[in-house]
Each structure stands twice: as C-alpha cells, then as structure tokens.
Amino acid sequence: MRGRGDDDRGAATGLVPNGLLSRWERMLDDVAWWRFAPTPVHGRLQEDHLLLDFESESDSSSGRIVGVTSWEDAQIADPAQDLAALLALCPAESTDTVMEAYAAARHEPPDPHLAQR
C-alpha cells in the first residue's frame, strides 16, 4: 500500500502530473478509503498462477478458476491488492460480474471503496 512518503517522493521527482498528485493526496487523506477488513491475499497474482477449467474449449466464457498456485508472497493485507490483479486480467465487460461474485463469496459486504483502491 502506498503511503504519504511515496506521495512526497513522487512529487519530488517533478515527473508526476499535479492532477495525479492531488488525487493521491485526496485519497490518502480520506480515511474512509482505508477502512477495510484485512484479508488473506496472494500478494502477486498473475495469469499463470490461475488454474482454469472450461466446460467448452471453444467458449472462453465457460471458464472458472479451480485453483491458485505460487503462494510464496501470501500475506494479510488489503483485498484490493489481489482484486486489482484479477480485474486487470479479465475483459472490461466482466468487471461487474467479478465484483458481484466477490461480494457473494464474502461473509460481510465488501467495503465501498474496494474497486477504486
């Protein structure tokens, strides 16, 4: 997770646009963004860490994740860490489906800033 020191170092380079620095400051200062239940996360989720099963080899939409490998960097952290990696791997039109499946699998509702983090 980024912190205020990262924000300051980015600003000091002179390479980060002012609009982006302002966005970082607003997000870091708004404690509501950082109220989440720490969760076990993979830590470096990538496509080759996902074991997939397809009902039909000719229909990629029939796939489902049946396993995850390479847990060496597992930790208790912000669930947005793994979710961001997963969303980056899936087509944009699947984002809502992924978020709905994530929410349905949780015992408590996900925090409202999860997708934005």
C-alpha positions in Angstrom: 0.0 0.0 0.0 1.2 3.5 -0.8 1.9 5.9 2.0 2.5 9.6 2.4 6.2 9.1 1.9 5.6 7.6 -1.5 3.5 10.6 -2.4 6.2 13.0 -1.3 8.9 11.1 -3.2 6.7 11.1 -6.3 6.2 14.9 -6.1 9.9 15.5 -5.5 10.8 13.9 -8.9 8.8 16.6 -10.8 7.7 13.8 -13.1 4.2 13.1 -11.6 1.5 15.4 -13.0 -0.1 17.8 -10.5 -3.6 16.3 -11.1 -2.4 12.9 -10.1 -0.6 14.2 -7.0 -3.8 16.0 -6.0 -5.8 12.7 -6.4 -3.2 10.8 -4.3 -3.4 13.4 -1.6 -7.2 13.4 -1.5 -7.3 9.6 -1.3 -4.6 9.4 1.4 -6.3 12.0 3.5 -9.8 10.4 3.3 -9.8 7.7 6.0 -12.9 6.1 4.5 -10.8 4.7 1.7 -8.7 2.8 4.1 -11.3 1.2 6.3 -11.3 -2.4 5.1 -11.0 -5.8 6.8 -7.5 -7.1 6.1 -7.8 -10.4 4.2 -5.5 -13.2 3.2 -4.2 -12.2 -0.3 -2.0 -13.9 -2.8 0.4 -11.0 -3.0 1.5 -11.2 -6.6 -1.4 -12.7 -8.5 -0.7 -13.2 -12.2 -2.4 -15.1 -15.0 -0.1 -18.1 -14.9 -1.0 -18.6 -11.2 -4.6 -19.4 -12.0 -5.7 -22.9 -12.7 -8.7 -22.8 -15.0 -11.4 -25.3 -16.1 -13.5 -24.8 -19.2 -16.8 -26.6 -19.9 -16.2 -25.9 -23.6 -12.8 -25.5 -25.0 -14.2 -23.3 -27.8 -16.0 -20.9 -25.3 -13.7 -18.9 -23.0 -16.7 -17.6 -21.1 -17.4 -21.1 -19.8 -14.1 -21.0 -17.7 -13.9 -20.9 -14.0 -11.0 -20.7 -11.6 -10.4 -24.1 -9.8 -7.1 -23.3 -8.1 -4.4 -20.8 -7.5 -0.6 -21.5 -7.3 2.5 -19.7 -6.2 1.5 -18.5 -2.7 5.0 -17.6 -1.6 4.1 -13.9 -1.2 0.8 -14.5 0.6 0.0 -12.0 3.4 -2.8 -10.5 5.3 -3.5 -7.2 3.5 -5.9 -5.1 1.5 -8.1 -7.4 -0.6 -7.9 -4.7 -3.4 -4.4 -6.0 -4.0 -5.5 -9.3 -5.5 -8.8 -8.0 -6.9 -6.9 -5.3 -8.9 -4.7 -8.0 -10.4 -7.7 -10.2 -11.2 -9.7 -7.3 -12.8 -6.6 -6.5 -14.9 -6.7 -10.0 -16.3 -10.3 -10.1 -17.2 -12.2 -8.3 -20.1 -13.6 -4.9 -19.1 -17.2 -6.2 -19.7 -16.6 -8.9 -17.0 -15.7 -6.4 -14.2 -19.3 -6.2 -12.8 -19.6 -10.0 -12.8 -16.2 -10.4 -11.0 -17.3 -7.8 -8.3 -20.7 -9.5 -7.8 -19.1 -12.9 -7.4 -16.5 -11.5 -5.0 -19.3 -9.8 -2.9 -21.4 -13.0 -3.0 -18.5 -15.1 -1.7 -17.8 -12.9 1.3 -19.5 -13.2 4.7 -19.7 -9.4 5.0 -20.2 -6.9 2.2 -17.0 -5.6 0.6 -16.1 -2.1 1.6 -17.5 0.6 -0.7 -14.1 1.7 -2.0 -12.7 -1.7 -2.9 -13.0 -1.4 -6.7 -11.5 2.1 -6.6 -8.5 1.2 -4.5 
